[in-house]
């Protein structure tokens, strides 16, 4: 699991500071101190829920006496109108951190929902959906967690986790005539090379990558690339895995669901996800 208590606490604390939740002048002015409420958090559309631990921590940090009763777990399917949590406690506390809690759930649930849709579109071809490093600064671990909750897989978490030789690396190596350096790998981590043409593919397969990334390939050239890889590596367990990237979106994903491909990486899962519609509604009001 990517999330840690320390990560959650830090991000939630900063979010509450950003919203000046402890200085909510509207609530502090108009809501009496002794009023207590019970409220439900529910979804207004179908999707996949994610962000429950962050919402729980939001209410806990603001007021440890607030009771957060989750009805759903991250990664579960939710239907329009379904209640995902019940919150009860001081009215002032719940109202002041309501928006921060809902923002976490709606944002991460949007990523999980889009991820699951993508996963389902390519499942029959045996393709796994990957995220990318096109994430919100400082929120990457949460966004990648949301991808996992939607059934996707994580690509490298950061630059230290995997070799990934991309176009700019190759440009420098070619111009400096240092392509032979691709054979000098000290760490036992996956080695991946990005190629932009069939000619590059044939050339860089000789460096025995664990994964070959086909960047901006048309469906026709993807099929040709699959044949090239299989011809050069007839033994399956020695064959590099094939990843597609570049120009692929949830809208055109079905065109790239081609048997023989192992992964499709989608930056849109994290840089363009639409938030799921989530709301909080007061059910009961109590006074001391």
N, C-alpha and C positions, 0 to 999 in steps of 0.2 A: 504493500500500500504506500502510495507516494506521500500522503498527508501525515504530518506529525502534530502533536499537541502544541509544540512550540511554534510551528508555522501558522497554525490556525489562530492561536492566541495573538500572535504578533499582528497578522493581517486584520483580524477583527478589531483589535485595539486601535490600530491606525485608521480604520474605516469609521469607527465611532468618533474619533478625534476630528476627522475630516468633516463629518456631518454636524459637529458641535452638539452631539446628542445630550451631553450633560448640561448644555445651556439652551435647551429647547424652550424658548421664551413663551411660545403659544401654550404649550402644555403646562408649564410652571405657573402661568398666569391664570388660566381658565379651568384647570382640572383640580378639584379639591384633593388634598393629601390623602384622605382616608378612603377614597374610592378604589374598589378592586373590580377587575373584570375577568371574564373568560372569553377567549377569541379563537377562531379557527383560521388556519392558513390553508387555502385550497387553490386548485388550479382552474383556470378558465378555458383550458384547451387540453387536448390529449398530448401526451409526451412521455419523457423519461425523467424522473425526478433525480436531482443531484444538488448537493449543498446543505443537506440536513445538519451535518456536524458544525458547519460554520454558523448557521442560523441559531442552533442551540447555544453555541459559545457566545454569540452576540447578546442574547438575553441574559446569559449567566454572568458575563463580565459586567454588564450594566447593573444588574441587580440579582445577586445570588439567590434571592428568595423567589424569583420568578420560576414557575414550573413549566417546563417544555416537554410535552408528551408527543413524541413522534409516532405517527401512524403508518409511515412508509419508510423504506430504506433506500439509500442511494442506489440507482441502477434499476429500480422497479418501474414498470409501466404505470402511468396514471391516466385516468379518464377525466374529461371535462366535468368539473363540479366536485371531484374527489378531494376529500380532506387529507392533507399530508401531515398536519400537526395541530395539536391543541395547546394554547398558551394561556396560563392563568397567573394572576398576581396583581401587583399594584398597577393601576391604570396609567399613572405617569410613566412608569418604567417601560411598559409595553408600547405605549404610543411613541416614546422618544427613540426607541431603537427599532421600531417596526420597519422603516424603510431600508435600513442597512441589512437587516435579516432577509427581507424579501429580495433585495438586489442580489445577494449572494445566490439565493435559490433560483431566481428567474434566469440569471446570467448563466450559471453552470448547468441548469436544466436545459437551457437552449442548446448548449454545446452537446450534451448527452443525447438530446432528441435528434439533432441533425446527424450525429455520429451513427445512431442506431439505424436511421433511414438509409445512410450510405452503406452500412454493413449489410443490410438486408438486400440491397440492390446487386451486390456482387457475391453474395454468399454461395450461390449455386455454382459459381466458377472456381470456388476454393481460394478466393482472393481475400487477403486481410487488409483492412483500412488502417492507415497510419496517420498520425498527426505530424506536425513539423515544428520548427523553432520559430515560426511566425506567430508569436504569442505576445500577450501584454506584458511589458516589463514588470518584474517582481510578482506576477501572478501566474507564471508558467506552470508551476507545480500543481496549482488548482485546476487550470485549464486542461492539463494532461490527465489529471485525475478524472475530470469530467468525461474525457474521451474514453478512458477505461470503463467508466460507469455506463457508457453507451454501447459497449461491446467492441470498441476499437482497440488498437494497440499503440503503444508509444514508440516513436522513433527515438533517437538519442535525446537524452534529457538536456545535455549541454555539450560543449565542444570537446570535453575530455573523455567522453564515453565511447567514441567510435571514430575510426578514420573515415572521412567522407571527402574525397577529392572531387571538387567541383570545377566549373568552367574557369573561374579566375585562377585557381591553383594550376590548372593545366596550361592556361595561357602563359603564366610566368615560367613554368617548367619548360614549355616548348621554346619560348623566346630565349631562355638562358641555356637551352640545350642540356637540360638536367632531368629528362624524363626517366633516366635510369634510377633516380632516387625513389621511384615508386616501389622498387623492390626492397628498399631498406625500411623494414617495419620492426620496431623494437617491442611493441606492446602486443599482448595476445588479446586483442579486441577485434570486433568485426571490421573488415576493410571493404569499403564501397567506393566505386568510381562512377561519376556522372558522365554520360556520353550524349552527344547531340546529333549523331548521324550513324548510319550503318558502318561507315568507314572507320569512325572512331571506335565503335563497338568491336570490330574485328581486331583493331590494333591493341586496345587496352585489355582484351580478354587474356592476352599473353602475360599479364601481370597477376593472373589468378585471383581476382577479387572474390570475396565472399558474396557480395551483392553488386549487381550492375544496375545503375539507375538510367532509364531511358527518359531523357528530358525533352518534352514537347514533340514526341513522336506521334505521327498519325496512326490510326488503327491499322492501316495497311502496312506501314513500316514496323509496327509493333509485331505483327505476325511474322514478318521477314526476320526481325531480330530474334524472335523465339526459335526460328529454324536455324539461324546462325549459331546460337548458343548450344543448341542440341547437337548440331553437327560437330562443333569443336569439343563438346563435352558429352559424349554419348552415354557415359556412366552417370546416372542420376545423382548419386551421393557425392560426386565430385563437381557437379554442375553449379555455377553461381546462381543465386536467387535473383529474380528480376523484379525491379520496382519501377512503377510509372510515376512521373511527376511533371508538373508544368502544364498549365492550361486546362487542368481537369477541375471541374466544379461539380457540386451536387446535381446541377441541371443537366450536364452532359455525361455524367458518370457512366450511364448504361452503355455508351458507345465504347467504353474502354474495359468493359467486363469481358475479357478475353481469356480463355483457358490457356494456361501456360504462364500466366503472370502470377507472381506470389504476393506482391504488395502494391497498393496505390496510396500515395501520400497526398493528403488534402490540407493545404494551408487554410482553406476556407472554414474548416471546422472550428478554428480558434480565432482567426482574424475577421470573420464575417458572420459569425453565428447570430441568429435572431433569438432574443430573450423569450423564454416561455412566460406566458401571462399568469402571474401568481398574485394572489390578493390575501389580505387579512380582514376578517369581518368579526365584529363584536357580537357575541352570542348572549352574554349575561352581564349585568352591572350590579355590583354589591356596594353597600356603604356600611361602615362600622357603626 
